[in-house]
Amino acid sequence: MTDTLFLTSDDVAGLATPAEYVDAVREGYRERGEGASAEPRTKLVNGDPPGMFTTYAAILPDTGAMGGYMYAAGFGERDAWFMTPLFDADSGEPLALLDGASMNPFKTGAAGGVAVDALAREDAASVAIIGSGAQARGQLRAVAAVRDIDTVWVYSPTKENRESFAGEMDRLLDASVAAVASSAAAVEGADVVVTATNASEPVFDGDLLEPGTHVTAMGQYSANKREVDTTTIERAKYVPDLRDRATRDAGSFLHAMEEGVVTEDDIYAELGDVVAGEVPGRENDEEITLFDSGGTGIETVAAAYMLYEKAREEGLGTSIDFAPASEALTGE
């Protein structure tokens, strides 16, 4: 038997700052850029009852951990459940099992924060947020961890939601956060544009992007849906989280390929390649850059291990027993 730490969503809520998430996830992407293994998500869909089961995984040898994410959404409960198993990268022993619900916006936001740090202009100070849910919150807090933001414009279709988001973030951040009545009003003049929606069609006009803008699109994990338009893909230096995912489920890039605007050769590099210094990121202040974030095991394992270590230091969690196969299969 081996002792494994079970961490509830409450255990990990508030355990780390957005900046700590960003630091952990940056290290994970550096490892990926130096050859660490990671696979795009696998999504299984059920028709009746409607729902999906999704998994993805990564091995981060320098961090010393491997594992991933698995979650069910929909089905009879019409809800989502997030589970993160974490293993020792040397011995293979299970280290922890995390309820991943509360960390989800922060670890996903951290990937966007790493991309902003690697690809946005150093003087980027204004942000447009399209979306006003938990993921938008995580993205904005991560951006604020890597850039000195002074202005944020938020748009989502429901007036009360965008105003509530603006009020909450205005109190939380050292920046002026205001709700606006259209995505165009949010995007025009913004140094960083973040889309955090479940939209099926583009949520802003790519012609509105000023030279030097960075875009993080984080709702990009369905071949039939896209948050950004073909114009944005055509104008931008395109950096996905995983290259293999770009031609599998990155809807915006796939649409642009179908329209003949780009080919696979227009995938500049993975984010890990940039973070590891294998290729340069932003090369001048006029470039438009785009990080296509569909979710990977990289940020999941990196964030989960960071939380695991902090939980052990603070004596959080419950110990559960796992039997090794040599013991369980033989009964010895």
Secondary structure, DSSP 4 states (H G I P E B T S, - for coil): -EEEEEE-HHHHTTSS-HHHHHHHHHHHHHHHHTT--EEEEEEEEETTTTEEEEEEEEEETTTTEEEEEEEEEEGGGTEEEEEEEEEETTT--EEEEEE-TTTHHHHHHHHHHHHHHHHS-TT--EEEEE--SHHHHHHHHHHHHHS---EEEEE-SSHHHHHHHHHHHHHHSSSEEEE-SSHHHHHTT-SEEEE----SS-SS-GGGPPTT-EEEE-----TT--SS-HHHHHHEEEEESSHHHHTTT-HHHHHHHHTTS--GGGB---HHHHHTTSS-S--STT-EEEEE----HHHHHHHHHHHHHHHHHHT-SEEEEE--HHHHTT--
